[in-house]
Amino acid sequence: MATFNYTAKDMSGNTINGTFEAASKNEVIGLIREKKYIPVDIREERSGTKLNKDIDFFEKKVKLRDLALFCRQFATTLRAGITVTDSLDILKKQSTNKRLKSVVEVLHEDVQKGNALSYAFSKEPKIFPPLLVNMVETGEVSGTLDAVMDKMADHFEKEFKINQKVKSAITYPIVVSVVAVAVVVMLLTFVVPTFVQMFATFNAQLPLPTKILISISETLKSFWYIYILVIGVAIYLYKKYKETPEGRLRVDRIKLNMPVFGDLNTKVAMSRFASNLAVMINSGVDIIQAVEIVQKVVGNDYLKTRLEDVKDGIRKGYGIGMTMEQNGAFPPLVYQMIDVGESSGTLDYVLDKVSDFYETEVNTAISQLTTIIEPLIIVVLGFVVAFILISMLLPMFDLYNIIS
């Protein structure tokens, strides 16, 4: 996938600038025509130099919290009657995030040159998601940019809270698991060899569990680099596989169906899907265009392909809810509620409620996940430690009988 900057004309003859992520120029032409624009110029955005990439690597990333604060401050300055150009000048001085500050400086320069704010945003796809770019474009056309920025601030704050909750739920078991593995490795490399020397001194007959444990200990102590190499290769192959279209699709599908974490991943994805689609529809964005934007921000390639089916269904005249029910990727609550929203003409309101519901469900799922994982880790760790202790104690009983 590459990033293409385009210039097009609408039906009134106005010049439209924007950006698309696509595989080829022909795909970009198709996307432009779907918006009922006439393509004029399409250029592929070239990646920066290696030096710039290295600088980007060390720079502080722009988090959702920073983006929410940026949108909130932007809305406040616009509501106070300050122009877009002056607002950007104020925001670049206030920003504490160096990466965002440098980007806002570029935005300020672009707008000063006469470019639309949405076009300036679209040139920074790694900072500003497609949802924000399209919402800004809608706000510019309707003259409600301040309201749009406020709405986006609320949206990014909500996304940030959900992400933080998920991270906090995952961090605890990861930390405990790492500590547990470290303890076991220390036992195998430092404690077990001491007992092995003692058993060898007395020529003790070793039971099978002790032999297995000693073999693991010796290989870990002598060939530790092989373990590290195998783990490193496994991680490398996994990342490479995940970079392929088939790999991303399969991994993302597994994420939604895996034990324990699958339910949480599904609820997070549904909350994100409903929240983003509600924002777009509430702002008057065309439903097909709204689904296209949601595809880019939903964060799951499997759901992205299923949403392609939803777009096809809409083009054929079917309802969103009916198409979702047929492709089987969405929970019944989602497509049933969407059916109700479509029938009553309150789709944006219903999607907001679905998003709120799944946000609550995410909180519940995180609490349940913590409740399940804590005892599970303790049981697994207890089993491993018990195996080590028993394997060491069994020969000692034999030694005691020999000495007696």
PAMARDO-773079 format. One record per residue (C-alpha): residue number from 1; x, y, z. Coordinates in nm, 3 decimals. Example, Ala and Ser with C-alpha at 12.3 -4.5 7.8 and 13.67 -1.06 7.14 Angstrom:
2
+--------+---------+---------+---------+
! drenlo !    east !   north !      up !
+--------+---------+---------+---------+
!      1 !   1.230 !  -0.450 !   0.780 !
!      2 !   1.367 !  -0.106 !   0.714 !
+--------+---------+---------+---------+
This chain:
404
+--------+---------+---------+---------+
! drenlo !    east !   north !      up !
+--------+---------+---------+---------+
!      1 !   0.000 !   0.000 !   0.000 !
!      2 !   0.119 !   0.349 !  -0.087 !
!      3 !  -0.003 !   0.700 !  -0.006 !
!      4 !  -0.131 !   0.908 !  -0.301 !
!      5 !  -0.202 !   1.280 !  -0.293 !
!      6 !  -0.474 !   1.381 !  -0.539 !
!      7 !  -0.633 !   1.692 !  -0.685 !
!      8 !  -0.987 !   1.666 !  -0.818 !
!      9 !  -1.287 !   1.875 !  -0.919 !
!     10 !  -1.636 !   1.841 !  -0.771 !
!     11 !  -1.961 !   1.882 !  -0.967 !
!     12 !  -1.954 !   2.258 !  -0.905 !
!     13 !  -1.601 !   2.294 !  -1.040 !
!     14 !  -1.435 !   2.348 !  -0.700 !
!     15 !  -1.083 !   2.212 !  -0.649 !
!     16 !  -1.056 !   1.931 !  -0.396 !
!     17 !  -0.727 !   1.811 !  -0.250 !
!     18 !  -0.688 !   1.495 !  -0.046 !
!     19 !  -0.502 !   1.170 !   0.009 !
!     20 !  -0.573 !   0.797 !  -0.023 !
!     21 !  -0.386 !   0.484 !   0.078 !
!     22 !  -0.411 !   0.243 !  -0.215 !
!     23 !  -0.219 !  -0.021 !  -0.411 !
!     24 !  -0.216 !   0.171 !  -0.741 !
!     25 !  -0.320 !   0.492 !  -0.916 !
!     26 !  -0.612 !   0.311 !  -1.081 !
!     27 !  -0.750 !   0.224 !  -0.738 !
!     28 !  -0.718 !   0.590 !  -0.636 !
!     29 !  -0.909 !   0.695 !  -0.949 !
!     30 !  -1.188 !   0.456 !  -0.854 !
!     31 !  -1.201 !   0.592 !  -0.498 !
!     32 !  -1.214 !   0.953 !  -0.629 !
!     33 !  -1.497 !   0.869 !  -0.868 !
!     34 !  -1.690 !   0.703 !  -0.587 !
!     35 !  -1.693 !   1.046 !  -0.419 !
!     36 !  -1.837 !   1.183 !  -0.746 !
!     37 !  -1.523 !   1.389 !  -0.809 !
!     38 !  -1.331 !   1.425 !  -1.137 !
!     39 !  -0.962 !   1.329 !  -1.093 !
!     40 !  -0.716 !   1.595 !  -1.214 !
!     41 !  -0.377 !   1.499 !  -1.069 !
!     42 !  -0.258 !   1.196 !  -0.869 !
!     43 !   0.091 !   1.170 !  -0.723 !
!     44 !   0.246 !   0.903 !  -0.504 !
!     45 !   0.388 !   1.039 !  -0.179 !
!     46 !   0.754 !   0.952 !  -0.153 !
!     47 !   0.897 !   0.828 !   0.176 !
!     48 !   1.151 !   1.048 !   0.352 !
!     49 !   1.524 !   0.998 !   0.368 !
!     50 !   1.685 !   0.747 !   0.600 !
!     51 !   1.793 !   1.032 !   0.826 !
!     52 !   1.434 !   1.149 !   0.862 !
!     53 !   1.324 !   0.794 !   0.938 !
!     54 !   1.588 !   0.765 !   1.210 !
!     55 !   1.476 !   1.095 !   1.360 !
!     56 !   1.112 !   0.981 !   1.350 !
!     57 !   1.212 !   0.662 !   1.530 !
!     58 !   1.356 !   0.850 !   1.825 !
!     59 !   1.086 !   1.119 !   1.839 !
!     60 !   0.805 !   1.091 !   2.087 !
!     61 !   0.491 !   0.944 !   1.929 !
!     62 !   0.165 !   1.132 !   1.911 !
!     63 !  -0.078 !   0.946 !   2.136 !
!     64 !  -0.457 !   0.963 !   2.130 !
!     65 !  -0.444 !   1.177 !   2.443 !
!     66 !  -0.227 !   1.434 !   2.262 !
!     67 !  -0.460 !   1.425 !   1.963 !
!     68 !  -0.765 !   1.474 !   2.186 !
!     69 !  -0.603 !   1.773 !   2.357 !
!     70 !  -0.506 !   1.921 !   2.019 !
!     71 !  -0.865 !   1.893 !   1.890 !
!     72 !  -1.007 !   2.039 !   2.214 !
!     73 !  -0.773 !   2.339 !   2.208 !
!     74 !  -0.839 !   2.390 !   1.836 !
!     75 !  -1.215 !   2.395 !   1.898 !
!     76 !  -1.173 !   2.644 !   2.185 !
!     77 !  -0.969 !   2.889 !   1.975 !
!     78 !  -1.209 !   2.866 !   1.681 !
!     79 !  -1.508 !   2.920 !   1.907 !
!     80 !  -1.338 !   3.231 !   2.042 !
!     81 !  -1.345 !   3.378 !   1.690 !
!     82 !  -0.978 !   3.317 !   1.607 !
!     83 !  -0.900 !   3.225 !   1.246 !
!     84 !  -0.771 !   2.881 !   1.150 !
!     85 !  -0.425 !   3.019 !   1.068 !
!     86 !  -0.392 !   3.204 !   1.399 !
!     87 !  -0.531 !   2.904 !   1.587 !
!     88 !  -0.258 !   2.681 !   1.442 !
!     89 !   0.002 !   2.943 !   1.534 !
!     90 !  -0.122 !   2.935 !   1.895 !
!     91 !  -0.138 !   2.556 !   1.907 !
!     92 !   0.217 !   2.505 !   1.780 !
!     93 !   0.343 !   2.725 !   2.066 !
!     94 !   0.135 !   2.541 !   2.328 !
!     95 !   0.208 !   2.184 !   2.223 !
!     96 !   0.436 !   1.991 !   2.460 !
!     97 !   0.475 !   1.697 !   2.221 !
!     98 !   0.772 !   1.773 !   1.993 !
!     99 !   0.645 !   1.553 !   1.709 !
!    100 !   0.299 !   1.712 !   1.713 !
!    101 !   0.451 !   2.059 !   1.743 !
!    102 !   0.660 !   2.008 !   1.427 !
!    103 !   0.356 !   1.874 !   1.241 !
!    104 !   0.141 !   2.171 !   1.347 !
!    105 !   0.412 !   2.403 !   1.215 !
!    106 !   0.382 !   2.231 !   0.876 !
!    107 !   0.002 !   2.260 !   0.893 !
!    108 !   0.035 !   2.631 !   0.968 !
!    109 !   0.260 !   2.681 !   0.665 !
!    110 !   0.024 !   2.484 !   0.438 !
!    111 !  -0.283 !   2.680 !   0.544 !
!    112 !  -0.093 !   3.008 !   0.501 !
!    113 !  -0.023 !   2.905 !   0.141 !
!    114 !  -0.399 !   2.881 !   0.082 !
!    115 !  -0.445 !   2.503 !   0.113 !
!    116 !  -0.750 !   2.363 !   0.287 !
!    117 !  -0.697 !   2.243 !   0.646 !
!    118 !  -0.826 !   1.896 !   0.557 !
!    119 !  -0.568 !   1.874 !   0.275 !
!    120 !  -0.291 !   1.974 !   0.515 !
!    121 !  -0.410 !   1.707 !   0.760 !
!    122 !  -0.420 !   1.443 !   0.486 !
!    123 !  -0.046 !   1.491 !   0.420 !
!    124 !   0.029 !   1.352 !   0.769 !
!    125 !  -0.152 !   1.012 !   0.765 !
!    126 !   0.070 !   0.873 !   1.044 !
!    127 !  -0.048 !   1.148 !   1.280 !
!    128 !  -0.403 !   1.225 !   1.174 !
!    129 !  -0.630 !   0.924 !   1.106 !
!    130 !  -0.865 !   0.920 !   0.803 !
!    131 !  -1.163 !   0.980 !   1.032 !
!    132 !  -1.024 !   1.315 !   1.149 !
!    133 !  -0.928 !   1.421 !   0.795 !
!    134 !  -1.276 !   1.352 !   0.660 !
!    135 !  -1.446 !   1.513 !   0.959 !
!    136 !  -1.235 !   1.828 !   0.916 !
!    137 !  -1.332 !   1.836 !   0.547 !
!    138 !  -1.699 !   1.808 !   0.647 !
!    139 !  -1.656 !   2.086 !   0.906 !
!    140 !  -1.493 !   2.313 !   0.647 !
!    141 !  -1.777 !   2.263 !   0.398 !
!    142 !  -2.054 !   2.310 !   0.656 !
!    143 !  -1.881 !   2.589 !   0.850 !
!    144 !  -1.895 !   2.391 !   1.175 !
!    145 !  -1.524 !   2.322 !   1.221 !
!    146 !  -1.532 !   2.415 !   1.591 !
!    147 !  -1.814 !   2.169 !   1.662 !
!    148 !  -1.638 !   1.900 !   1.459 !
!    149 !  -1.315 !   1.947 !   1.657 !
!    150 !  -1.505 !   1.922 !   1.985 !
!    151 !  -1.671 !   1.604 !   1.865 !
!    152 !  -1.337 !   1.456 !   1.760 !
!    153 !  -1.183 !   1.547 !   2.097 !
!    154 !  -1.462 !   1.352 !   2.272 !
!    155 !  -1.408 !   1.062 !   2.033 !
!    156 !  -1.029 !   1.043 !   2.084 !
!    157 !  -1.068 !   1.072 !   2.462 !
!    158 !  -1.308 !   0.779 !   2.455 !
!    159 !  -1.067 !   0.576 !   2.239 !
!    160 !  -0.778 !   0.661 !   2.471 !
!    161 !  -0.969 !   0.544 !   2.780 !
!    162 !  -1.058 !   0.212 !   2.617 !
!    163 !  -0.698 !   0.156 !   2.503 !
!    164 !  -0.565 !   0.233 !   2.850 !
!    165 !  -0.806 !  -0.012 !   3.009 !
!    166 !  -0.704 !  -0.286 !   2.768 !
!    167 !  -0.333 !  -0.215 !   2.826 !
!    168 !  -0.378 !  -0.225 !   3.203 !
!    169 !  -0.558 !  -0.558 !   3.175 !
!    170 !  -0.280 !  -0.710 !   2.964 !
!    171 !   0.017 !  -0.556 !   3.151 !
!    172 !  -0.044 !  -0.739 !   3.480 !
!    173 !  -0.044 !  -1.096 !   3.343 !
!    174 !   0.256 !  -1.017 !   3.120 !
!    175 !   0.460 !  -0.883 !   3.414 !
!    176 !   0.365 !  -1.176 !   3.638 !
!    177 !   0.444 !  -1.426 !   3.361 !
!    178 !   0.786 !  -1.271 !   3.296 !
!    179 !   0.870 !  -1.280 !   3.668 !
!    180 !   0.751 !  -1.641 !   3.691 !
!    181 !   0.964 !  -1.749 !   3.394 !
!    182 !   1.265 !  -1.565 !   3.541 !
!    183 !   1.223 !  -1.746 !   3.875 !
!    184 !   1.198 !  -2.086 !   3.704 !
!    185 !   1.506 !  -2.016 !   3.490 !
!    186 !   1.704 !  -1.917 !   3.801 !
!    187 !   1.600 !  -2.238 !   3.978 !
!    188 !   1.704 !  -2.447 !   3.677 !
!    189 !   2.039 !  -2.275 !   3.618 !
!    190 !   2.158 !  -2.209 !   3.976 !
!    191 !   1.972 !  -2.429 !   4.225 !
!    192 !   1.924 !  -2.757 !   4.037 !
!    193 !   2.297 !  -2.799 !   3.939 !
!    194 !   2.389 !  -2.789 !   4.311 !
!    195 !   2.165 !  -3.087 !   4.380 !
!    196 !   2.295 !  -3.268 !   4.071 !
!    197 !   2.651 !  -3.258 !   4.212 !
!    198 !   2.526 !  -3.396 !   4.542 !
!    199 !   2.339 !  -3.681 !   4.370 !
!    200 !   2.648 !  -3.765 !   4.163 !
!    201 !   2.864 !  -3.783 !   4.479 !
!    202 !   2.640 !  -4.053 !   4.630 !
!    203 !   2.575 !  -4.236 !   4.300 !
!    204 !   2.205 !  -4.211 !   4.369 !
!    205 !   1.950 !  -4.377 !   4.142 !
!    206 !   1.749 !  -4.094 !   3.988 !
!    207 !   1.378 !  -4.128 !   3.913 !
!    208 !   1.241 !  -4.024 !   3.572 !
!    209 !   1.109 !  -3.677 !   3.679 !
!    210 !   1.454 !  -3.591 !   3.819 !
!    211 !   1.627 !  -3.706 !   3.499 !
!    212 !   1.393 !  -3.490 !   3.290 !
!    213 !   1.454 !  -3.189 !   3.514 !
!    214 !   1.833 !  -3.235 !   3.506 !
!    215 !   1.829 !  -3.264 !   3.125 !
!    216 !   1.631 !  -2.939 !   3.098 !
!    217 !   1.867 !  -2.770 !   3.343 !
!    218 !   2.182 !  -2.884 !   3.160 !
!    219 !   2.056 !  -2.782 !   2.815 !
!    220 !   1.941 !  -2.446 !   2.949 !
!    221 !   2.277 !  -2.382 !   3.115 !
!    222 !   2.495 !  -2.506 !   2.828 !
!    223 !   2.288 !  -2.406 !   2.526 !
!    224 !   2.100 !  -2.100 !   2.651 !
!    225 !   2.183 !  -1.916 !   2.327 !
!    226 !   1.986 !  -2.175 !   2.128 !
!    227 !   1.675 !  -2.098 !   2.335 !
!    228 !   1.722 !  -1.727 !   2.271 !
!    229 !   1.784 !  -1.793 !   1.900 !
!    230 !   1.471 !  -2.007 !   1.866 !
!    231 !   1.257 !  -1.746 !   2.043 !
!    232 !   1.407 !  -1.468 !   1.829 !
!    233 !   1.350 !  -1.660 !   1.505 !
!    234 !   0.994 !  -1.744 !   1.609 !
!    235 !   0.917 !  -1.375 !   1.678 !
!    236 !   1.081 !  -1.271 !   1.349 !
!    237 !   0.883 !  -1.528 !   1.146 !
!    238 !   0.561 !  -1.427 !   1.320 !
!    239 !   0.617 !  -1.059 !   1.236 !
!    240 !   0.704 !  -1.142 !   0.876 !
!    241 !   0.396 !  -1.360 !   0.841 !
!    242 !   0.180 !  -1.088 !   0.997 !
!    243 !   0.307 !  -0.839 !   0.738 !
!    244 !   0.156 !  -1.045 !   0.455 !
!    245 !  -0.213 !  -0.984 !   0.365 !
!    246 !  -0.304 !  -1.348 !   0.436 !
!    247 !  -0.112 !  -1.342 !   0.766 !
!    248 !  -0.275 !  -1.022 !   0.890 !
!    249 !  -0.618 !  -1.157 !   0.798 !
!    250 !  -0.564 !  -1.488 !   0.975 !
!    251 !  -0.401 !  -1.337 !   1.287 !
!    252 !  -0.676 !  -1.075 !   1.322 !
!    253 !  -0.942 !  -1.342 !   1.286 !
!    254 !  -0.774 !  -1.552 !   1.556 !
!    255 !  -0.766 !  -1.245 !   1.783 !
!    256 !  -1.146 !  -1.231 !   1.772 !
!    257 !  -1.192 !  -1.604 !   1.835 !
!    258 !  -0.907 !  -1.691 !   2.073 !
!    259 !  -0.990 !  -1.819 !   2.423 !
!    260 !  -1.009 !  -1.567 !   2.710 !
!    261 !  -0.887 !  -1.264 !   2.508 !
!    262 !  -1.116 !  -1.315 !   2.206 !
!    263 !  -1.425 !  -1.181 !   2.379 !
!    264 !  -1.241 !  -0.869 !   2.494 !
!    265 !  -1.094 !  -0.806 !   2.146 !
!    266 !  -1.439 !  -0.841 !   1.987 !
!    267 !  -1.597 !  -0.595 !   2.229 !
!    268 !  -1.319 !  -0.339 !   2.179 !
!    269 !  -1.354 !  -0.371 !   1.800 !
!    270 !  -1.734 !  -0.332 !   1.816 !
!    271 !  -1.706 !  -0.025 !   2.039 !
!    272 !  -1.453 !   0.131 !   1.800 !
!    273 !  -1.663 !   0.041 !   1.494 !
!    274 !  -1.989 !   0.181 !   1.633 !
!    275 !  -1.826 !   0.496 !   1.772 !
!    276 !  -1.647 !   0.584 !   1.446 !
!    277 !  -1.949 !   0.512 !   1.226 !
!    278 !  -2.175 !   0.717 !   1.456 !
!    279 !  -1.944 !   1.018 !   1.431 !
!    280 !  -1.937 !   0.999 !   1.051 !
!    281 !  -2.313 !   0.955 !   1.003 !
!    282 !  -2.394 !   1.224 !   1.260 !
!    283 !  -2.185 !   1.467 !   1.053 !
!    284 !  -2.374 !   1.391 !   0.734 !
!    285 !  -2.105 !   1.183 !   0.561 !
!    286 !  -2.230 !   0.952 !   0.286 !
!    287 !  -2.286 !   0.602 !   0.428 !
!    288 !  -2.053 !   0.423 !   0.183 !
!    289 !  -1.777 !   0.678 !   0.243 !
!    290 !  -1.836 !   0.644 !   0.619 !
!    291 !  -1.791 !   0.266 !   0.601 !
!    292 !  -1.471 !   0.315 !   0.395 !
!    293 !  -1.326 !   0.540 !   0.663 !
!    294 !  -1.428 !   0.302 !   0.941 !
!    295 !  -1.247 !   0.023 !   0.752 !
!    296 !  -0.921 !   0.216 !   0.791 !
!    297 !  -0.959 !   0.282 !   1.166 !
!    298 !  -1.130 !  -0.034 !   1.293 !
!    299 !  -0.788 !  -0.192 !   1.361 !
!    300 !  -0.869 !  -0.546 !   1.244 !
!    301 !  -0.810 !  -0.674 !   0.888 !
!    302 !  -1.071 !  -0.950 !   0.918 !
!    303 !  -1.342 !  -0.699 !   1.008 !
!    304 !  -1.208 !  -0.475 !   0.732 !
!    305 !  -1.281 !  -0.746 !   0.471 !
!    306 !  -1.625 !  -0.808 !   0.623 !
!    307 !  -1.701 !  -0.437 !   0.597 !
!    308 !  -1.618 !  -0.462 !   0.227 !
!    309 !  -1.916 !  -0.698 !   0.202 !
!    310 !  -2.125 !  -0.442 !   0.390 !
!    311 !  -2.032 !  -0.176 !   0.130 !
!    312 !  -2.130 !  -0.411 !  -0.153 !
!    313 !  -2.462 !  -0.479 !   0.018 !
!    314 !  -2.534 !  -0.107 !   0.054 !
!    315 !  -2.458 !  -0.051 !  -0.316 !
!    316 !  -2.708 !  -0.327 !  -0.402 !
!    317 !  -2.974 !  -0.155 !  -0.193 !
!    318 !  -2.966 !  -0.376 !   0.116 !
!    319 !  -2.967 !  -0.240 !   0.470 !
!    320 !  -2.647 !  -0.230 !   0.677 !
!    321 !  -2.791 !  -0.456 !   0.945 !
!    322 !  -2.908 !  -0.717 !   0.695 !
!    323 !  -2.567 !  -0.732 !   0.526 !
!    324 !  -2.390 !  -0.763 !   0.863 !
!    325 !  -2.618 !  -1.050 !   0.961 !
!    326 !  -2.536 !  -1.235 !   0.639 !
!    327 !  -2.157 !  -1.212 !   0.664 !
!    328 !  -2.154 !  -1.345 !   1.023 !
!    329 !  -1.866 !  -1.136 !   1.156 !
!    330 !  -2.071 !  -0.912 !   1.385 !
!    331 !  -2.256 !  -0.998 !   1.708 !
!    332 !  -2.638 !  -1.014 !   1.684 !
!    333 !  -2.678 !  -0.710 !   1.910 !
!    334 !  -2.490 !  -0.490 !   1.660 !
!    335 !  -2.685 !  -0.573 !   1.345 !
!    336 !  -3.018 !  -0.592 !   1.528 !
!    337 !  -2.970 !  -0.247 !   1.680 !
!    338 !  -2.857 !  -0.111 !   1.341 !
!    339 !  -3.175 !  -0.256 !   1.186 !
!    340 !  -3.377 !  -0.063 !   1.444 !
!    341 !  -3.179 !   0.256 !   1.375 !
!    342 !  -3.226 !   0.224 !   0.998 !
!    343 !  -3.599 !   0.162 !   1.035 !
!    344 !  -3.652 !   0.457 !   1.270 !
!    345 !  -3.409 !   0.697 !   1.098 !
!    346 !  -3.198 !   0.728 !   1.415 !
!    347 !  -2.893 !   0.527 !   1.305 !
!    348 !  -2.636 !   0.770 !   1.452 !
!    349 !  -2.815 !   0.771 !   1.790 !
!    350 !  -2.841 !   0.390 !   1.795 !
!    351 !  -2.472 !   0.351 !   1.704 !
!    352 !  -2.379 !   0.585 !   1.989 !
!    353 !  -2.576 !   0.363 !   2.227 !
!    354 !  -2.413 !   0.048 !   2.087 !
!    355 !  -2.071 !   0.208 !   2.140 !
!    356 !  -2.158 !   0.302 !   2.500 !
!    357 !  -2.289 !  -0.050 !   2.563 !
!    358 !  -1.970 !  -0.214 !   2.438 !
!    359 !  -1.754 !   0.033 !   2.631 !
!    360 !  -1.930 !  -0.085 !   2.947 !
!    361 !  -1.887 !  -0.444 !   2.831 !
!    362 !  -1.514 !  -0.383 !   2.784 !
!    363 !  -1.488 !  -0.273 !   3.148 !
!    364 !  -1.674 !  -0.587 !   3.258 !
!    365 !  -1.463 !  -0.811 !   3.032 !
!    366 !  -1.140 !  -0.662 !   3.171 !
!    367 !  -1.254 !  -0.730 !   3.530 !
!    368 !  -1.347 !  -1.087 !   3.438 !
!    369 !  -1.020 !  -1.134 !   3.250 !
!    370 !  -0.818 !  -1.025 !   3.552 !
!    371 !  -1.023 !  -1.257 !   3.775 !
!    372 !  -0.956 !  -1.552 !   3.543 !
!    373 !  -0.590 !  -1.491 !   3.461 !
!    374 !  -0.461 !  -1.428 !   3.816 !
!    375 !  -0.550 !  -1.774 !   3.955 !
!    376 !  -0.454 !  -1.936 !   3.622 !
!    377 !  -0.100 !  -1.795 !   3.640 !
!    378 !  -0.072 !  -1.897 !   4.006 !
!    379 !  -0.185 !  -2.253 !   3.927 !
!    380 !   0.059 !  -2.291 !   3.634 !
!    381 !   0.348 !  -2.143 !   3.834 !
!    382 !   0.259 !  -2.361 !   4.133 !
!    383 !   0.256 !  -2.670 !   3.912 !
!    384 !   0.602 !  -2.590 !   3.767 !
!    385 !   0.756 !  -2.516 !   4.107 !
!    386 !   0.595 !  -2.828 !   4.255 !
!    387 !   0.742 !  -3.039 !   3.973 !
!    388 !   1.090 !  -2.898 !   4.045 !
!    389 !   1.058 !  -2.958 !   4.420 !
!    390 !   0.926 !  -3.311 !   4.384 !
!    391 !   1.196 !  -3.397 !   4.128 !
!    392 !   1.463 !  -3.282 !   4.377 !
!    393 !   1.307 !  -3.442 !   4.684 !
!    394 !   1.251 !  -3.792 !   4.542 !
!    395 !   1.625 !  -3.877 !   4.513 !
!    396 !   1.685 !  -3.727 !   4.859 !
!    397 !   1.448 !  -3.981 !   5.011 !
!    398 !   1.651 !  -4.256 !   4.844 !
!    399 !   1.973 !  -4.101 !   4.977 !
!    400 !   1.826 !  -4.091 !   5.326 !
!    401 !   1.746 !  -4.463 !   5.308 !
!    402 !   2.100 !  -4.539 !   5.181 !
!    403 !   2.262 !  -4.337 !   5.460 !
!    404 !   2.035 !  -4.500 !   5.721 !
+--------+---------+---------+---------+
